[in-house]
Amino acid sequence: MRIRRALALSAALTVLAVGIPAATAFSEDGADDCRNYTNGASQSDPQCFWLAPTPQEALDIVRFWAKDDGANLKGATEYPVGWIDCTVEACATGGEGDGQAHDEGDPAPEGYQDDNTPPTCQTAGETCSVTPEEIAAAAQTPAGQAIAAAAASNMRVWVDTELLDDYKAGAAAFATAVKKAGALAAQPGVVGIRFTSQLGYNGAVKTPEEMSTFVSAAAAALHTVAPGKKLGVHTVVPEFGCGADDSCKAEMTKKYPLLTPEHIEPLLTSGSVDQLALDSGLLQSAYATWKITPQQAQRNQWTKVKSLAWDTLAQIAAEDAGLAGKDASPLTAEQAATAAQDRIATPLKDGAATVNLWTRWEDGTGATYRVMGSGLTATPAWEQLTKLQPLQRRLSTMYSAASPEVGITQDVKKLSEVFSQIYITD
């Protein structure tokens, strides 16, 4: 008899969803202990809720199911869920459907059409989707092939594009460019789209309002055509390198009026930007007038980023091209080790989430700048990078599939030896 009562009590506790924590229901700490303990701080926090609001009611429910040797529990039946079996009952035909029961795999009802047509845009020139045909065509382009090669090498991929020129060219050009980026972003392995570089630095936008309007419009279009993808921009905030030197900050604000914290921060708080890459180029020489060394300027920059808590608004990355040289990196092994410390390890230590290194590009004269030598040959600088295995997850690079060094697959495979993330130019 006692065994049966114990089993009945255990079954009752299971029905109540109390289980092992049931003892807490009988504590003297209060009915809301569970909610207070978890506090509901975020969606990831565990939360629990009592079916009975007070310990006394929980005890009464247990006694109800356990009394008379569990008679009520034994006599309980399945709770009705309201299903209607259309094979034995007349189903209403006034709503959606054809009033007939259909199993998975059955032929579609007569007259049903599904041509996978993308949604119709409400405004002419607006981009609201990419078609499967556009996605398939994008996969065959050099950029699409590079994305596939990077994904095969387990690299995270960003599409790197420039939408500002197309935005200024008008709605039609902008919609075409956005759809092109969206088709590439739909390839397996792509996590985000960087949609502009040197924002506010190269003179393409003239006012803070123009800059903000462009970023908002680009983000809205990309969120529609590539839902779920992260969005990034690249720029620089020159006064960050000044530290506490007011004369330096005044000069940088005068020289770069769009690139002040007051104008850049709203791009982060608006939700338009998930990643902000800060270029390191100015840090190397622009602050010598105020006797600020490159190392001090870099430390000043990341101290300011942290003091403004920008890292809570977006992922803040460092971007650097200083390890490359014309034709190949000229750095010796000792110089490369120092450069890696100054340009990679120190920014990561001081607050950069990632460091994006340019390993190969062409300037306006056609000259090629590389970290490796021609044909992917090793240099002391590249060998130094291969030693940074513990930092690989925080290292990324740029790649232009339109001008491969050896071949797209070979190039990307080589880059994957050092970098876990790659920005592929469309």
C-alpha positions in Angstrom: 0.0 0.0 0.0 2.8 2.4 0.9 4.6 1.6 -2.3 1.5 2.3 -4.4 0.9 5.6 -2.6 4.5 6.6 -3.2 4.1 5.8 -6.9 0.9 7.7 -7.1 2.5 10.7 -5.4 5.5 10.6 -7.8 3.1 10.4 -10.8 1.2 13.4 -9.4 4.3 15.4 -9.1 5.2 14.6 -12.7 1.8 15.7 -13.9 2.3 19.0 -12.0 5.7 19.5 -13.8 7.2 19.9 -10.3 9.6 16.9 -10.3 12.7 17.1 -8.2 12.4 20.9 -7.5 9.1 20.2 -5.8 10.7 20.6 -2.4 11.2 24.2 -3.1 7.4 24.7 -3.4 7.2 23.8 0.3 10.0 26.1 1.5 9.3 29.3 3.4 11.1 31.6 1.1 8.1 32.7 -0.9 6.0 31.8 -3.9 8.1 33.8 -6.4 11.5 32.4 -5.5 12.0 30.7 -8.9 11.3 33.9 -10.8 13.4 36.0 -8.5 16.3 33.6 -8.7 16.5 33.6 -12.5 15.5 37.2 -12.8 14.8 36.9 -16.5 17.9 38.9 -17.4 18.0 37.8 -21.0 16.4 35.4 -23.4 19.1 32.8 -22.7 18.4 32.7 -18.9 16.4 29.7 -17.7 13.0 30.6 -16.3 10.5 28.4 -14.5 6.9 28.9 -13.5 4.7 27.1 -11.0 1.4 25.7 -12.2 0.2 26.3 -8.6 0.7 29.9 -7.5 1.2 29.1 -3.8 2.8 26.2 -1.9 -0.6 25.4 -0.2 -2.4 25.1 -3.5 0.4 22.8 -4.8 0.0 20.6 -1.7 -3.8 20.5 -2.2 -3.4 19.4 -5.8 -1.0 16.6 -4.8 -3.4 15.4 -2.1 -6.3 15.4 -4.7 -4.4 13.0 -7.0 -3.0 10.9 -4.2 -6.1 10.3 -2.1 -7.9 6.9 -2.1 -4.8 5.2 -3.4 -4.6 7.4 -6.4 -8.2 6.7 -7.6 -8.5 10.1 -9.4 -5.2 9.6 -11.1 -6.2 6.1 -12.3 -9.5 7.3 -13.6 -8.1 10.3 -15.5 -8.5 10.3 -19.3 -6.6 12.1 -22.1 -7.4 15.8 -22.2 -9.4 16.6 -25.4 -7.4 18.7 -27.8 -10.1 19.6 -30.2 -9.0 17.7 -33.3 -11.6 17.1 -36.0 -11.4 14.0 -38.2 -12.8 15.1 -41.6 -13.1 11.5 -42.7 -15.9 10.9 -40.2 -17.3 14.4 -39.6 -18.4 17.1 -42.0 -15.7 19.8 -42.2 -16.6 23.4 -42.7 -15.9 24.7 -46.2 -16.2 28.4 -45.5 -12.6 29.0 -44.5 -9.3 28.4 -46.2 -8.6 25.1 -48.0 -10.9 22.7 -49.9 -12.5 21.0 -47.0 -10.7 17.8 -47.6 -8.0 16.0 -45.5 -4.6 15.9 -47.2 -1.5 14.0 -46.1 2.1 15.0 -46.8 3.0 14.0 -50.3 -0.5 14.0 -51.7 -1.1 15.9 -54.9 -1.9 19.6 -54.5 -5.6 20.7 -54.7 -6.9 21.5 -58.2 -6.0 25.0 -59.3 -3.2 25.4 -56.8 -0.2 27.2 -58.2 3.3 27.7 -56.7 5.7 29.3 -59.2 8.2 30.5 -56.6 7.6 34.1 -57.8 9.4 36.6 -55.6 7.2 39.1 -53.8 6.2 42.2 -55.9 7.9 45.3 -54.8 5.7 48.2 -53.7 7.9 50.9 -55.1 9.5 51.0 -58.6 13.2 50.5 -58.3 12.9 48.9 -54.8 14.8 45.6 -54.2 12.8 43.1 -52.2 14.2 39.7 -53.1 16.6 37.8 -55.2 15.5 34.8 -57.3 17.0 31.3 -57.3 18.2 32.0 -60.8 20.1 35.1 -59.6 21.6 33.2 -56.7 22.7 30.4 -59.0 24.3 32.9 -61.5 26.1 34.6 -58.7 27.7 31.3 -57.7 29.4 31.1 -61.1 31.0 34.5 -60.9 34.6 34.8 -59.6 33.4 36.2 -56.3 30.9 33.3 -56.0 33.7 30.8 -56.7 35.8 32.5 -54.1 33.0 32.3 -51.6 32.6 28.5 -52.3 36.4 28.0 -51.9 36.4 29.9 -48.6 33.4 28.0 -47.2 35.1 24.7 -48.2 38.1 25.9 -46.1 35.8 26.6 -43.1 36.3 30.4 -43.3 33.6 32.9 -42.4 32.8 35.0 -45.4 31.8 38.6 -45.9 30.8 40.1 -49.2 32.7 43.3 -49.7 31.0 45.8 -51.9 30.7 49.6 -52.4 27.1 50.8 -52.6 27.6 54.5 -52.2 28.4 55.3 -55.9 25.3 53.3 -56.9 23.2 55.0 -54.3 24.2 58.4 -55.7 23.5 57.2 -59.3 19.8 56.7 -58.6 17.2 54.1 -57.5 17.6 51.8 -60.5 21.4 51.5 -60.1 21.1 51.2 -56.4 18.5 48.4 -56.6 20.7 46.5 -59.1 23.8 46.7 -56.9 21.9 45.7 -53.8 20.5 42.6 -55.6 23.9 41.7 -56.8 25.2 41.8 -53.2 22.2 39.9 -52.0 22.7 37.1 -54.5 26.3 36.7 -53.3 25.2 36.9 -49.7 22.8 34.0 -50.3 25.8 31.7 -51.0 26.6 29.1 -48.3 29.1 30.4 -45.8 28.4 34.1 -46.0 27.8 35.8 -42.7 27.7 39.4 -43.7 28.0 42.3 -46.2 30.4 45.2 -45.9 28.6 47.8 -48.0 31.0 50.8 -48.0 34.6 51.7 -47.3 36.4 55.0 -46.4 33.0 56.3 -45.4 33.2 60.1 -44.8 36.9 60.1 -45.7 37.1 60.1 -49.4 34.7 63.0 -50.1 31.9 60.9 -51.6 29.5 62.3 -49.0 29.5 65.9 -48.0 27.3 66.3 -44.9 26.5 64.2 -41.8 22.9 64.0 -43.0 23.9 62.6 -46.4 26.1 60.0 -44.7 23.4 59.0 -42.3 20.7 58.8 -45.0 22.9 56.6 -47.2 23.7 54.2 -44.4 20.1 53.9 -43.3 18.9 53.3 -46.9 21.6 50.7 -47.6 20.9 48.9 -44.4 17.2 48.8 -45.0 17.7 47.5 -48.6 20.2 44.9 -47.5 18.1 43.7 -44.6 15.3 43.1 -47.1 17.3 41.4 -49.8 19.6 39.5 -47.4 17.7 38.9 -44.2 19.8 37.7 -41.3 23.2 38.9 -42.6 25.4 41.2 -40.6 26.2 44.6 -42.1 29.5 46.4 -41.9 31.2 49.6 -42.8 34.8 50.8 -42.9 36.0 54.3 -41.9 38.3 56.1 -39.4 37.8 58.5 -36.5 41.0 60.6 -36.6 40.6 62.4 -33.3 40.6 59.0 -31.5 44.4 58.9 -32.0 44.9 62.3 -30.2 44.2 61.0 -26.8 43.9 64.0 -24.4 45.6 66.5 -26.7 43.0 69.2 -27.4 45.0 70.9 -30.1 45.3 67.6 -32.0 41.6 66.9 -31.7 40.7 70.4 -32.9 42.9 70.0 -36.0 41.6 66.5 -36.8 38.0 67.8 -36.4 38.7 70.7 -38.8 40.4 68.4 -41.3 37.9 65.6 -41.2 34.6 67.2 -40.1 32.4 64.1 -41.0 34.5 61.7 -39.0 33.8 62.8 -35.5 32.5 60.5 -32.8 29.3 62.6 -32.8 28.6 61.7 -36.4 29.8 58.1 -36.4 28.1 56.9 -33.2 24.5 57.4 -34.5 25.3 54.9 -37.3 25.9 52.3 -34.5 23.0 53.2 -32.3 20.5 53.2 -35.2 21.0 49.4 -35.7 22.2 49.9 -39.3 25.7 48.7 -38.6 26.8 45.5 -36.9 30.5 45.9 -37.6 32.7 49.0 -37.8 36.2 48.6 -39.1 38.6 51.4 -38.0 41.5 52.0 -40.4 45.0 52.1 -38.9 46.6 54.1 -41.7 46.5 57.5 -40.0 47.9 56.1 -36.8 51.3 55.5 -38.3 52.3 59.2 -39.1 49.4 61.7 -38.7 50.1 62.5 -35.1 53.9 63.2 -35.2 53.2 67.0 -35.0 52.0 66.4 -31.4 54.8 64.0 -30.6 52.3 61.1 -30.4 54.0 57.9 -31.6 52.1 55.3 -33.7 51.9 53.0 -30.6 50.5 55.8 -28.5 48.0 56.8 -31.2 46.8 53.2 -31.5 46.4 52.9 -27.7 44.6 56.2 -27.6 42.2 55.0 -30.3 41.2 51.8 -28.5 41.0 53.5 -25.1 38.5 55.9 -26.6 36.5 53.1 -28.2 36.2 51.4 -24.8 35.4 54.7 -22.9 32.5 55.3 -25.3 31.4 51.7 -25.0 31.2 51.4 -28.8 32.0 47.7 -28.4 28.6 47.2 -26.9 26.9 48.8 -29.9 28.8 46.9 -32.7 31.8 44.7 -33.3 34.7 47.1 -33.7 37.6 45.9 -35.8 41.0 47.2 -36.7 42.1 47.3 -40.3 45.7 47.4 -41.4 47.7 47.2 -44.6 51.1 47.9 -43.1 52.6 44.4 -43.4 52.5 44.5 -47.2 55.0 46.1 -49.6 55.3 46.7 -53.3 55.7 43.3 -55.0 56.3 41.6 -51.6 56.7 42.6 -48.0 60.2 43.9 -47.4 60.2 43.1 -43.7 62.9 41.0 -42.1 62.0 38.3 -39.7 62.8 40.6 -36.7 60.8 43.5 -38.3 57.9 41.2 -39.0 57.8 40.0 -35.4 57.7 43.6 -34.2 55.0 44.5 -36.7 52.9 41.6 -35.7 53.1 42.7 -32.1 52.3 46.4 -32.9 49.7 45.9 -35.6 47.9 42.7 -34.5 48.6 41.6 -30.9 48.4 45.0 -29.3 45.1 46.1 -31.0 43.5 42.8 -29.9 44.8 43.3 -26.4 43.6 46.9 -26.3 40.1 46.3 -27.5 39.8 45.4 -31.2 37.4 42.4 -31.7 39.3 41.4 -34.9 42.1 42.6 -37.0 41.6 42.7 -40.8 44.9 42.6 -42.7 45.3 43.5 -46.3 47.6 40.9 -47.8 47.3 41.8 -51.5 46.0 44.8 -53.5 46.7 47.0 -56.6 47.1 50.7 -56.4 46.0 53.2 -59.1 49.2 52.8 -61.1 48.8 49.1 -61.4 51.5 48.2 -58.8 50.8 45.2 -56.7 51.3 45.2 -52.9 51.7 41.9 -51.2 52.6 40.3 -47.9 53.6 37.1 -49.7 55.8 37.2 -52.8 54.6 36.6 -56.4 53.0 33.3 -56.9 52.2 32.8 -53.1 55.8 32.4 -52.2 56.7 32.8 -48.5 58.3 35.9 -47.0 59.4 36.5 -43.4 56.2 38.5 -42.9 54.0 35.7 -44.1 55.9 33.2 -42.0 55.4 35.4 -39.0 51.6 35.4 -39.6 51.6 31.6 -39.7 52.9 31.6 -36.2 49.8 33.3 -34.9 47.7 30.2 -34.8 46.2 31.1 -31.3 44.9 34.3 -32.8 43.5 32.8 -36.1 39.8 33.2 -35.1 40.4 36.9 -34.7 42.2 37.5 -38.0 40.6 38.3 -41.3 41.8 39.5 -44.7 40.5 40.9 -48.0 40.5 39.1 -51.3 39.6 40.3 -54.9 38.5 37.3 -57.0 38.8 39.4 -60.1 42.6 39.3 -60.0 43.8 36.1 -58.5 47.5 35.6 -57.7 47.6 31.9 -58.8 44.0 30.8 -58.9 41.0 31.4 -56.8 41.0 28.0 -55.1 44.7 28.0 -54.5 44.7 31.6 -53.2 41.9 31.1 -50.8 43.3 27.8 -49.5 46.6 29.6 -48.8 44.9 32.4 -46.9 43.0 30.0 -44.8 46.3 28.9 -43.2 46.3 32.2 -41.3 42.9 33.7 -41.5 39.5 32.4 -40.3 37.5 35.2 -42.0 37.7 36.7 -45.4 36.1 39.7 -47.2 35.5 38.9 -50.8 35.1 41.8 -53.2 32.3 41.5 -55.6 
